[in-house]
Amino acid sequence: MLLHPMGMGGLNIGALKSENLALLGKWWWRFKTETNALWVKIIRSIYGSCGGLMMRSDIPRSSSLGTWTNIILAAKALDDLHIPFCSSFVKTVGDGTATSFWNEIWVGDRRLRDRFPRLFRLESSKEALQRCLVVEHGEQQQIYGKKLSALVDEHLLSIGNNIIETFRNNLVPKKLEIFSWRVIKKRIPVRTELDKRGIDLHSVRCPLCDDDLETIDHALIFCKHSMELRNRVFGWWGLGNFTNLSSNEILRGIAPSQLSCRGKMVWQAVEWV
């Protein structure tokens, strides 16, 4: 849930895979627009006039480990997520000479070599360029008005019915919201959690008070040093002494009933800090 968009109950950090696919997709757009660039000419000399972008199934074996191969295969990864990436690039007849007649989509929604395979087999110049074509495309990482990485996130980060939304409070910085997520998932490096993960420690007792095991609830709430701090905060707010709550109850915003709605949100922000 840390990665999911806020509308899906997360903190809107996004997945690295989404950003990676978006950046790889940007190179498709650059290849189709920077037609006179030296690097484009080099790619065409190796992969053909369309740069191999429309031939993902028959990439030359010698290039299987190359960077450009990863760029070519980005489209397949997007297709697998049901994102029509290739069809978002549209070419229309103009004054350019940068489009392969058979190997690129410039009319309809399919390559002519796929629509007319028998004619293509008879063609003697399979890499022939259309004489007058110009690339037309809007924002390089947008499909149907959406940022590509956000679109990938929507498909990649699916949510089941049993997933709890990440706690959020607009009054605190995102790093505290991330901290709350780490508390819920028991990702705080207290000694008992480190011990569960096979890290050899001389003791799993609290290093501050040595009164109990250092669990998340003990470290944040029940250690006498934490308890002293919380009693001071309660006294500052005129709420008497601290009543025992678990870390989850605090993160969920359980606040004294005498506070207003706004006061409860501010109280939760103070508790998180």
BAFI-3210 file (N, C-alpha, C; in Angstrom, 3 decimals, decimal comma, padded with zeros to 6 digits):
// residues 273
n [1|2|3|4|5|6|7|8|9|10|11|12|13|14|15|16|17|18|19|20|21|22|23|24|25|26|27|28|29|30|31|32|33|34|35|36|37|38|39|40|41|42|43|44|45|46|47|48|49|50|51|52|53|54|55|56|57|58|59|60|61|62|63|64|65|66|67|68|69|70|71|72|73|74|75|76|77|78|79|80|81|82|83|84|85|86|87|88|89|90|91|92|93|94|95|96|97|98|99|100|101|102|103|104|105|106|107|108|109|110|111|112|113|114|115|116|117|118|119|120|121|122|123|124|125|126|127|128|129|130|131|132|133|134|135|136|137|138|139|140|141|142|143|144|145|146|147|148|149|150|151|152|153|154|155|156|157|158|159|160|161|162|163|164|165|166|167|168|169|170|171|172|173|174|175|176|177|178|179|180|181|182|183|184|185|186|187|188|189|190|191|192|193|194|195|196|197|198|199|200|201|202|203|204|205|206|207|208|209|210|211|212|213|214|215|216|217|218|219|220|221|222|223|224|225|226|227|228|229|230|231|232|233|234|235|236|237|238|239|240|241|242|243|244|245|246|247|248|249|250|251|252|253|254|255|256|257|258|259|260|261|262|263|264|265|266|267|268|269|270|271|272|273]
n.u [000,814|002,096|003,057|000,853|-001,527|-003,097|-005,843|-006,308|-005,830|-003,176|000,182|001,030|003,596|004,496|005,567|008,843|009,115|007,132|008,057|010,399|009,465|008,124|010,230|011,715|009,828|009,844|012,037|011,155|009,491|011,419|013,020|011,269|010,908|013,333|014,592|016,828|018,996|022,268|022,435|020,015|020,308|022,328|021,033|019,103|020,753|021,496|019,156|017,289|014,922|012,764|013,872|013,581|011,480|008,922|009,144|009,140|009,127|011,069|013,791|017,196|019,494|022,086|021,796|020,479|021,121|021,386|021,050|019,201|017,513|016,084|014,597|013,024|011,552|010,039|007,562|006,211|005,999|004,254|002,059|001,357|000,264|-002,048|-002,010|-002,303|000,269|001,849|-000,052|-000,524|001,124|000,959|001,056|000,971|000,436|002,857|005,581|007,804|010,349|010,554|009,402|008,745|007,273|006,111|006,623|005,815|003,154|001,103|-001,201|-004,484|-004,718|-002,795|000,305|001,140|002,406|001,395|-001,301|-001,437|-000,013|000,686|001,213|003,345|005,305|005,884|007,068|009,958|011,511|011,598|012,214|011,455|010,888|008,167|007,370|006,423|005,910|005,053|005,817|003,409|002,771|001,790|002,520|005,481|005,340|002,700|-000,444|-003,541|-003,957|-002,862|-000,144|002,355|003,715|001,982|-000,239|000,710|001,095|-001,591|-002,414|-000,525|-000,417|-002,536|-005,353|-006,437|-009,363|-008,703|-006,794|-005,491|-005,955|-003,336|-002,455|-003,178|-002,386|-002,844|-001,496|001,047|004,426|005,252|007,149|006,547|004,119|005,004|006,537|004,492|003,323|005,424|005,442|002,981|003,473|005,432|008,110|010,020|013,263|013,484|014,775|013,588|012,435|014,668|015,941|014,153|014,723|017,092|019,377|022,192|022,145|023,326|021,470|017,889|016,504|015,150|017,289|017,238|015,722|015,815|013,783|012,032|011,315|012,463|010,090|008,012|005,768|006,643|008,960|007,908|005,835|005,487|007,931|009,630|010,770|009,553|006,949|007,130|007,550|005,108|003,262|003,958|003,168|000,398|-000,175|000,458|-001,630|-003,668|-004,945|-004,703|-003,267|-001,431|-003,215|-003,100|-002,498|-002,334|000,201|-001,024|-003,603|-003,041|-002,026|-004,292|-005,706|-007,134|-008,491|-008,890|-012,294|-013,358|-012,322|-012,620|-013,423|-011,418|-009,546|-008,973|-007,622|-005,364|-004,358|-003,744|-001,670|000,245|000,713|001,804|004,159]
n.v [-001,211|001,148|002,016|002,511|004,667|007,581|007,557|004,898|004,167|004,313|005,773|007,041|006,780|005,199|002,609|001,362|-000,096|000,976|003,602|002,943|001,661|003,821|005,592|004,057|003,920|006,553|006,723|005,535|007,539|009,582|008,380|008,403|011,098|012,531|012,431|013,040|012,762|011,580|009,243|008,002|007,353|005,463|003,428|002,720|001,716|-000,669|-002,014|-001,629|000,389|001,063|000,837|-001,533|-001,379|-002,174|-004,840|-006,893|-009,582|-010,814|-010,104|-009,467|-012,063|-011,447|-009,064|-009,480|-008,896|-006,210|-002,650|-001,276|-003,338|-003,775|-001,457|-001,871|-004,102|-003,008|-002,220|-004,656|-005,391|-003,409|-004,003|-006,433|-005,486|-004,542|-002,012|000,102|000,874|001,138|001,918|004,487|006,200|008,221|008,638|010,912|011,817|013,944|016,167|014,697|012,065|009,710|007,274|003,836|002,107|-000,464|-001,409|000,147|001,636|003,609|003,996|003,247|000,796|-001,135|-002,599|-002,476|-004,715|-006,687|-006,581|-007,152|-009,717|-011,443|-009,734|-008,408|-010,391|-010,561|-008,172|-006,480|-004,562|-004,363|-002,618|-000,146|003,392|005,539|008,294|010,829|011,638|012,566|012,670|012,789|013,556|013,957|014,827|013,203|011,081|010,387|008,797|008,891|011,231|010,698|010,316|008,021|006,391|006,570|005,353|002,759|002,109|001,926|-000,413|-002,217|-002,193|-003,740|-004,077|-006,080|-007,278|-007,577|-005,823|-003,256|000,241|002,685|004,689|008,148|011,610|014,879|016,875|016,213|015,537|013,455|011,545|010,804|009,564|007,386|006,232|005,444|003,458|001,636|000,934|-000,424|-002,610|-003,832|-003,114|-001,690|-001,342|-002,624|-004,583|-007,148|-007,620|-007,575|-009,819|-011,829|-011,858|-013,114|-011,786|-011,608|-010,805|-009,546|-009,238|-008,984|-007,213|-004,047|-001,357|001,042|001,026|-001,565|-003,085|-004,737|-006,779|-005,398|-004,517|-003,193|-001,808|-001,538|000,066|002,434|003,163|001,889|001,814|003,322|005,779|006,597|006,659|008,723|010,925|010,912|011,417|014,028|015,273|014,777|016,254|018,822|019,222|019,304|016,932|015,164|012,120|009,783|007,267|003,780|002,763|000,864|000,835|000,694|001,654|004,289|005,211|004,957|007,089|007,301|009,373|011,620|011,988|014,515|016,290|018,347|017,613|018,704|019,140|016,506|015,600|017,234|016,397|013,715|014,184|015,308|013,120|011,282|012,588]
n.w [000,000|000,358|-002,091|-003,697|-005,476|-003,932|-004,170|-004,119|-001,612|-000,820|-000,435|-002,661|-003,794|-005,856|-008,160|-008,847|-011,172|-012,781|-013,270|-014,600|-016,953|-018,071|-018,616|-020,424|-022,443|-023,272|-024,896|-027,244|-028,233|-028,629|-030,574|-032,721|-033,193|-033,195|-035,793|-037,345|-035,753|-034,768|-033,218|-033,764|-036,447|-036,222|-034,769|-036,678|-038,668|-037,564|-036,713|-038,702|-040,622|-038,936|-036,501|-035,159|-033,429|-034,014|-034,309|-032,255|-031,830|-033,339|-032,693|-033,392|-032,554|-031,690|-030,423|-028,103|-025,477|-025,333|-024,563|-026,180|-026,874|-024,510|-024,525|-026,782|-025,902|-023,918|-024,818|-025,100|-022,415|-021,563|-023,149|-021,993|-019,679|-020,590|-021,746|-024,386|-025,823|-028,241|-030,145|-029,393|-030,671|-033,443|-036,936|-039,644|-043,094|-044,457|-044,878|-044,238|-044,185|-042,688|-042,098|-042,173|-044,816|-044,728|-042,136|-039,981|-038,058|-039,760|-041,009|-040,166|-037,510|-037,517|-038,693|-042,189|-043,183|-041,585|-042,124|-044,817|-045,536|-047,665|-049,826|-048,699|-048,606|-051,275|-051,752|-052,800|-051,656|-048,615|-046,566|-047,369|-047,281|-046,406|-048,403|-047,678|-044,652|-041,313|-037,874|-035,371|-032,149|-028,769|-025,431|-024,378|-022,570|-022,208|-022,412|-023,768|-022,301|-019,801|-017,492|-018,325|-016,425|-014,233|-015,299|-015,655|-012,970|-012,111|-013,351|-012,471|-009,676|-008,168|-005,961|-003,318|-001,506|001,130|001,975|003,965|004,045|003,822|006,614|006,724|007,127|006,531|007,819|008,462|007,344|004,470|005,128|007,723|007,387|005,935|007,926|009,666|008,118|008,131|010,819|011,058|009,388|010,782|010,318|011,624|012,926|015,602|018,346|018,695|016,190|014,527|015,515|014,711|012,046|011,847|012,685|014,658|017,971|021,099|023,046|023,344|024,776|025,844|025,144|026,476|028,866|029,857|030,906|029,606|026,656|023,560|021,727|019,056|020,118|022,749|022,448|021,332|023,020|025,673|027,017|029,738|029,219|026,846|027,805|029,691|028,014|026,573|028,642|029,213|026,856|026,955|029,267|028,325|026,550|028,310|029,095|031,139|032,430|030,383|028,708|028,266|025,025|022,013|019,411|016,901|017,480|018,109|015,658|014,119|014,896|017,292|019,562|022,398|023,416|023,890|022,098|019,138|015,635|014,011|016,016|016,752|014,504|014,561|017,000|016,385|014,562|016,264|017,962|016,129|015,426]
ca.u [000,000|002,984|003,289|-000,381|-002,050|-003,896|-007,208|-006,378|-005,507|-001,735|000,880|001,313|005,024|004,649|006,487|010,019|008,869|006,337|008,937|011,341|008,765|007,839|011,472|012,026|008,872|010,225|012,999|010,359|009,081|012,607|013,429|010,329|010,902|014,691|014,895|018,129|020,051|023,245|022,153|018,894|020,861|023,068|020,036|018,502|021,721|021,581|017,854|016,382|014,358|011,873|014,622|013,203|010,433|007,694|009,463|009,580|009,184|012,216|014,956|018,433|020,043|023,307|021,478|019,542|021,510|021,668|020,150|018,099|016,584|015,191|013,674|012,067|010,696|009,171|006,212|005,574|005,640|003,061|000,965|000,964|-000,544|-003,229|-001,843|-002,039|001,357|002,255|-001,088|-000,609|001,938|000,204|001,762|000,126|001,189|003,361|006,774|008,941|010,743|011,089|008,500|008,788|005,972|005,563|006,965|005,301|001,723|000,863|-002,583|-005,203|-004,123|-001,873|001,292|000,690|002,946|000,505|-002,609|-001,319|001,210|001,064|001,846|004,636|006,259|006,268|007,782|011,409|012,157|010,791|012,553|011,177|010,325|007,127|008,058|005,955|005,267|005,528|005,361|002,603|002,524|001,784|003,501|006,180|005,039|001,289|-001,344|-004,908|-003,938|-002,357|001,270|002,504|004,070|000,776|-001,104|001,268|000,788|-002,984|-002,526|000,444|-000,660|-003,917|-005,659|-007,416|-010,329|-008,194|-005,679|-005,871|-005,396|-002,284|-002,934|-002,706|-002,752|-002,289|-000,754|002,408|005,144|005,060|008,052|005,872|003,129|005,777|006,897|003,303|003,207|006,458|005,004|001,917|004,061|006,508|009,367|010,897|014,359|013,649|015,610|012,852|012,253|015,978|016,204|013,332|015,335|018,343|020,521|022,687|022,254|023,688|020,260|016,732|015,834|015,197|018,579|017,044|015,234|016,131|012,677|011,224|011,810|012,279|009,128|007,621|004,907|007,433|009,856|007,178|004,779|005,521|009,201|009,396|011,188|008,460|005,791|007,345|007,323|003,680|002,583|004,190|002,305|-000,972|-000,286|000,468|-002,964|-004,648|-005,714|-004,379|-002,196|-001,535|-003,884|-002,411|-003,029|-001,346|000,694|-002,041|-004,695|-002,565|-001,944|-005,639|-006,286|-007,993|-008,174|-009,862|-013,617|-013,734|-011,738|-013,389|-012,880|-010,132|-008,647|-008,540|-006,622|-004,137|-003,853|-003,109|-000,403|001,186|001,049|002,706|005,475]
ca.v [000,000|002,312|002,434|002,756|006,038|007,909|007,128|003,460|003,950|004,295|007,044|007,619|006,783|004,611|001,486|001,612|-000,699|001,920|004,674|002,380|001,477|005,140|006,138|003,284|004,344|007,872|006,551|005,314|008,867|010,286|007,761|008,782|012,542|013,026|011,602|013,370|012,600|010,546|007,982|007,397|006,762|004,258|002,399|002,257|000,910|-001,983|-002,670|-001,335|001,739|001,331|000,660|-002,767|-001,128|-002,872|-006,247|-007,369|-011,046|-011,342|-009,273|-010,195|-012,756|-010,778|-007,868|-009,862|-008,347|-004,793|-001,668|-000,981|-004,459|-003,501|-000,403|-002,516|-005,015|-002,255|-002,227|-005,936|-005,330|-002,570|-004,789|-007,425|-004,766|-004,065|-000,594|000,151|001,848|001,355|002,633|005,888|006,972|008,378|009,324|011,364|012,193|015,314|016,375|013,940|010,805|008,938|006,182|002,625|001,858|-001,752|-001,846|001,043|001,931|004,979|004,037|002,254|000,453|-002,259|-002,451|-003,002|-006,064|-007,608|-006,552|-007,749|-010,539|-012,016|-008,654|-008,100|-011,414|-010,274|-006,893|-006,631|-003,544|-004,428|-001,516|001,113|004,459|006,380|009,501|012,051|011,360|013,362|012,143|013,681|012,946|014,984|014,626|011,971|009,973|010,383|008,033|009,309|012,304|010,251|009,989|006,583|005,685|006,472|004,363|001,445|001,876|001,509|-001,807|-003,052|-002,222|-004,115|-004,147|-007,079|-006,811|-007,744|-004,904|-002,075|001,463|003,325|005,832|009,419|012,832|015,948|017,832|015,730|015,236|012,094|010,590|010,282|008,610|006,179|005,627|004,759|002,221|000,710|000,431|-001,399|-003,794|-004,296|-002,897|-000,855|-002,227|-002,896|-005,772|-008,398|-007,807|-007,940|-011,205|-012,684|-011,890|-013,848|-010,951|-012,059|-009,721|-010,069|-009,179|-008,392|-006,342|-002,614|-000,803|002,269|000,769|-002,961|-003,638|-005,658|-006,961|-004,210|-004,639|-001,890|-001,140|-001,142|001,175|003,663|003,506|001,406|002,096|004,414|007,044|006,958|006,978|010,055|011,901|010,957|012,099|015,465|015,733|014,793|017,394|020,029|019,363|019,321|015,695|014,272|011,156|008,939|005,975|002,804|002,447|000,211|001,694|000,730|002,530|005,665|005,545|005,054|008,382|007,276|010,592|011,937|012,279|015,912|017,110|018,504|016,838|019,319|018,899|015,108|015,471|017,847|015,506|012,577|014,660|015,440|011,770|010,691|013,237]
ca.w [000,000|000,335|-003,464|-004,424|-005,512|-002,753|-004,420|-003,873|-000,207|-000,571|-000,231|-003,982|-004,098|-007,183|-008,282|-009,687|-012,479|-013,563|-013,726|-015,563|-018,223|-018,628|-019,171|-021,632|-023,461|-023,775|-025,986|-028,453|-028,718|-029,118|-031,836|-033,768|-033,412|-033,465|-036,965|-037,945|-034,749|-035,111|-032,538|-034,475|-037,671|-035,827|-034,446|-037,934|-039,415|-036,917|-036,560|-039,801|-040,675|-037,799|-035,265|-034,471|-032,445|-034,375|-034,562|-030,947|-031,782|-034,075|-032,419|-033,706|-031,380|-031,249|-029,650|-027,062|-024,179|-025,494|-023,961|-027,091|-026,798|-023,377|-024,955|-027,680|-025,150|-023,002|-025,376|-024,762|-020,993|-021,469|-023,738|-020,989|-018,689|-021,334|-022,063|-025,838|-025,960|-029,639|-030,889|-028,966|-031,602|-034,682|-038,010|-040,732|-044,291|-044,427|-045,701|-043,715|-044,839|-041,560|-041,759|-042,992|-045,429|-044,302|-040,780|-038,946|-038,119|-040,225|-041,469|-039,381|-036,218|-037,682|-039,756|-043,480|-043,365|-040,876|-042,773|-046,154|-045,464|-048,970|-050,584|-048,083|-049,023|-052,660|-051,799|-052,933|-050,807|-047,390|-045,664|-048,063|-046,463|-046,967|-048,858|-047,023|-043,368|-040,181|-036,580|-034,546|-030,833|-027,734|-024,371|-024,703|-021,667|-021,907|-023,260|-023,461|-021,304|-018,508|-017,445|-018,553|-015,189|-013,409|-015,940|-015,317|-011,558|-011,968|-013,771|-011,771|-008,230|-007,906|-004,533|-002,923|-000,509|002,489|002,203|004,745|003,505|004,602|007,388|006,198|007,832|005,705|008,634|008,720|006,099|003,973|005,780|008,907|006,902|005,613|009,210|010,179|007,337|008,609|012,120|010,820|008,769|011,668|009,602|012,441|013,346|017,030|018,523|018,481|014,751|013,983|015,916|013,841|010,714|011,910|013,049|015,959|018,949|022,419|023,864|022,668|025,739|025,531|025,566|027,252|030,234|030,200|031,678|028,821|025,299|022,726|020,632|018,527|021,096|023,909|022,102|021,022|023,977|027,049|027,675|030,687|028,605|025,941|028,647|030,264|026,947|026,270|029,742|029,044|025,753|027,481|030,158|027,479|025,977|029,392|028,989|032,247|032,180|029,190|028,861|027,419|023,699|021,161|018,330|015,844|017,925|017,989|014,235|013,570|015,267|018,473|020,304|023,456|022,852|024,054|021,034|017,908|014,505|013,667|017,135|016,712|013,439|015,062|018,038|015,725|013,997|017,393|018,386|015,149|015,557]
c.u [000,846|003,113|002,029|-000,755|-002,940|-005,349|-007,415|-005,942|-004,033|-001,154|001,399|002,798|005,278|005,698|007,656|009,830|008,083|007,205|009,909|010,684|008,453|009,080|011,910|011,102|009,214|011,207|012,296|009,991|010,272|013,070|012,544|010,329|012,280|015,265|016,277|019,296|020,972|022,887|020,989|019,398|021,626|022,100|019,413|019,462|021,828|020,253|016,894|015,717|013,453|012,557|014,299|012,037|009,149|007,928|009,945|009,746|010,412|013,430|016,210|019,060|021,267|023,021|020,626|019,878|021,739|020,640|018,958|017,066|015,599|014,172|012,611|011,057|009,795|007,732|005,478|005,145|004,381|001,850|000,439|000,109|-001,803|-003,206|-001,467|-000,963|001,664|001,228|-001,243|000,250|001,221|001,026|000,769|001,009|001,589|004,570|007,971|009,223|011,266|010,228|008,631|007,381|005,322|005,635|006,477|003,816|001,544|-000,521|-003,333|-004,500|-003,192|-000,865|000,743|001,225|002,095|-000,872|-002,578|-000,048|001,648|001,736|003,235|005,696|006,737|007,082|009,290|012,161|011,370|011,083|012,257|010,507|009,157|007,765|007,669|005,192|005,886|004,970|004,546|002,303|002,616|002,874|004,130|005,841|003,564|000,527|-002,752|-004,924|-003,401|-000,868|001,429|002,819|002,858|-000,179|-000,618|000,968|-000,635|-003,158|-001,663|000,089|-002,130|-004,121|-006,710|-008,320|-009,779|-007,037|-006,182|-005,203|-004,311|-002,860|-002,344|-003,192|-002,060|-001,461|000,689|003,100|005,017|005,958|007,424|004,769|003,814|006,166|005,702|003,078|004,217|006,090|003,967|002,498|005,200|007,861|010,288|011,994|014,564|014,304|014,859|012,649|013,576|016,307|015,405|013,962|016,744|019,571|020,932|022,909|022,598|022,485|019,133|015,928|016,038|016,511|018,443|016,649|015,573|015,025|011,897|011,891|011,553|011,407|008,792|006,760|005,696|008,281|009,100|006,237|005,132|006,871|009,014|009,806|010,122|007,233|005,921|007,072|005,828|002,897|002,776|003,312|000,858|-001,172|-000,321|-000,922|-004,066|-005,520|-005,402|-003,234|-002,498|-002,237|-003,295|-003,173|-001,939|-000,900|-000,328|-003,189|-004,288|-002,534|-003,317|-006,362|-007,243|-007,583|-009,215|-011,169|-013,980|-013,184|-012,675|-012,756|-011,515|-009,111|-008,123|-007,482|-005,289|-003,514|-003,144|-001,748|000,642|001,637|002,040|004,101|006,187]
c.v [001,259|002,875|002,920|004,237|006,294|007,481|005,652|003,133|003,947|005,682|007,636|007,736|006,196|003,517|001,846|001,025|000,250|003,038|004,167|002,201|002,812|005,750|005,384|003,694|005,693|007,764|006,195|006,656|009,626|009,716|008,239|010,276|013,104|012,289|011,856|013,209|011,440|009,215|007,251|006,703|005,479|003,114|001,845|001,383|-000,502|-002,734|-002,438|000,013|002,067|001,081|-000,609|-002,601|-001,876|-004,351|-006,904|-008,881|-011,621|-010,425|-010,073|-010,796|-012,043|-009,579|-008,176|-009,294|-006,840|-003,903|-001,389|-002,103|-004,256|-002,436|-000,987|-003,341|-004,307|-002,265|-003,525|-005,953|-004,498|-003,276|-005,812|-006,811|-004,172|-002,549|-000,494|001,177|002,162|002,170|004,078|006,787|007,022|009,135|009,721|011,806|013,657|015,426|015,538|012,681|009,830|007,743|005,022|002,310|000,604|-001,989|-000,937|001,280|003,383|005,130|002,923|001,985|-000,745|-001,938|-003,041|-004,404|-007,104|-007,680|-007,256|-008,604|-011,101|-010,968|-008,347|-009,122|-011,181|-008,989|-007,124|-005,644|-003,409|-003,298|-000,157|002,116|005,117|007,720|010,731|011,709|012,205|012,753|013,203|012,963|014,038|014,763|013,255|010,818|009,969|009,538|008,401|010,313|011,901|009,989|008,475|005,838|005,535|005,435|002,955|001,107|001,345|000,036|-002,732|-003,245|-002,507|-004,308|-005,224|-006,535|-006,848|-006,819|-003,648|-000,841|002,012|004,520|007,114|010,560|013,984|016,960|017,400|015,463|013,762|011,097|010,026|009,308|007,289|005,454|004,867|003,443|001,188|000,131|-000,665|-002,716|-004,402|-004,230|-001,924|-001,747|-002,301|-004,272|-007,077|-008,669|-008,178|-009,390|-012,184|-012,858|-012,473|-013,020|-011,278|-010,862|-010,310|-010,064|-008,574|-007,513|-004,882|-002,011|000,461|001,984|-000,625|-003,618|-004,705|-005,862|-005,699|-004,563|-003,246|-001,132|-000,701|000,087|002,491|004,109|003,146|001,534|003,320|005,767|007,528|007,385|008,370|011,144|012,035|011,645|013,608|016,035|015,800|015,980|018,718|020,298|019,384|018,087|014,715|013,343|010,306|007,630|005,001|002,521|001,711|001,172|001,800|001,659|003,994|006,089|005,688|006,313|008,332|008,417|010,809|012,450|013,758|016,822|017,198|017,666|017,378|019,052|017,477|014,892|016,064|016,963|014,297|012,985|014,788|014,068|011,119|011,278|012,767]
c.w [000,000|-001,066|-004,163|-004,455|-004,306|-002,935|-004,188|-002,453|000,122|-000,367|-001,533|-004,277|-005,479|-007,205|-009,187|-011,075|-013,368|-014,120|-014,782|-016,930|-018,884|-019,271|-020,420|-022,775|-024,058|-024,939|-027,280|-029,076|-029,291|-030,454|-032,985|-034,056|-033,753|-034,679|-037,555|-036,968|-035,129|-034,478|-033,217|-035,741|-037,369|-035,524|-035,718|-038,736|-038,849|-036,997|-037,724|-039,640|-039,497|-036,461|-034,503|-033,519|-032,754|-034,621|-033,285|-030,903|-032,487|-033,945|-032,735|-032,459|-030,829|-030,368|-028,419|-025,689|-024,237|-024,822|-024,860|-027,104|-025,654|-023,726|-025,876|-026,884|-024,153|-023,501|-025,057|-023,300|-020,792|-022,065|-022,734|-019,892|-019,320|-021,525|-023,535|-026,177|-027,426|-030,405|-030,458|-029,833|-032,948|-035,700|-039,092|-041,889|-044,198|-045,328|-045,252|-044,508|-043,801|-041,186|-042,726|-043,510|-044,854|-042,797|-039,665|-039,148|-038,541|-040,842|-040,750|-038,059|-036,296|-038,767|-041,058|-043,725|-042,654|-041,537|-044,140|-046,241|-046,820|-049,847|-050,031|-048,500|-050,455|-052,798|-051,852|-052,049|-049,520|-046,412|-046,309|-047,135|-047,187|-047,309|-048,056|-045,757|-042,274|-038,912|-035,879|-033,241|-029,791|-026,719|-024,518|-023,779|-021,307|-022,906|-022,823|-022,304|-019,957|-018,588|-017,492|-017,266|-014,273|-013,976|-015,638|-013,863|-011,374|-012,331|-012,919|-010,310|-007,964|-006,411|-004,279|-001,825|000,905|002,810|002,912|004,153|004,435|005,345|006,819|007,066|007,107|006,490|008,889|007,383|005,737|004,688|007,062|008,515|006,539|006,897|009,789|009,443|007,817|009,975|011,938|010,302|009,604|010,964|010,356|013,021|014,861|017,177|018,287|016,992|014,080|014,299|015,050|012,471|010,729|012,217|014,485|016,880|020,315|023,354|023,033|023,635|025,360|026,028|026,414|028,699|030,746|031,032|030,931|027,456|024,483|021,517|020,126|019,531|022,331|023,594|021,948|022,140|025,413|027,746|028,574|030,123|027,613|026,736|029,260|029,227|026,650|027,387|029,666|027,938|026,212|028,414|029,397|026,895|027,053|029,433|030,113|031,888|030,942|029,523|027,847|026,131|022,935|020,075|017,203|016,212|017,808|016,533|013,602|014,031|016,430|019,394|021,400|022,872|022,948|022,956|019,836|016,798|014,104|014,764|017,143|015,633|013,888|016,134|017,424|015,156|015,096|017,860|017,417|015,254|016,803]
res [m|l|l|h|p|m|g|m|g|g|l|n|i|g|a|l|k|s|e|n|l|a|l|l|g|k|w|w|w|r|f|k|t|e|t|n|a|l|w|v|k|i|i|r|s|i|y|g|s|c|g|g|l|m|m|r|s|d|i|p|r|s|s|s|l|g|t|w|t|n|i|i|l|a|a|k|a|l|d|d|l|h|i|p|f|c|s|s|f|v|k|t|v|g|d|g|t|a|t|s|f|w|n|e|i|w|v|g|d|r|r|l|r|d|r|f|p|r|l|f|r|l|e|s|s|k|e|a|l|q|r|c|l|v|v|e|h|g|e|q|q|q|i|y|g|k|k|l|s|a|l|v|d|e|h|l|l|s|i|g|n|n|i|i|e|t|f|r|n|n|l|v|p|k|k|l|e|i|f|s|w|r|v|i|k|k|r|i|p|v|r|t|e|l|d|k|r|g|i|d|l|h|s|v|r|c|p|l|c|d|d|d|l|e|t|i|d|h|a|l|i|f|c|k|h|s|m|e|l|r|n|r|v|f|g|w|w|g|l|g|n|f|t|n|l|s|s|n|e|i|l|r|g|i|a|p|s|q|l|s|c|r|g|k|m|v|w|q|a|v|e|w|v]
***
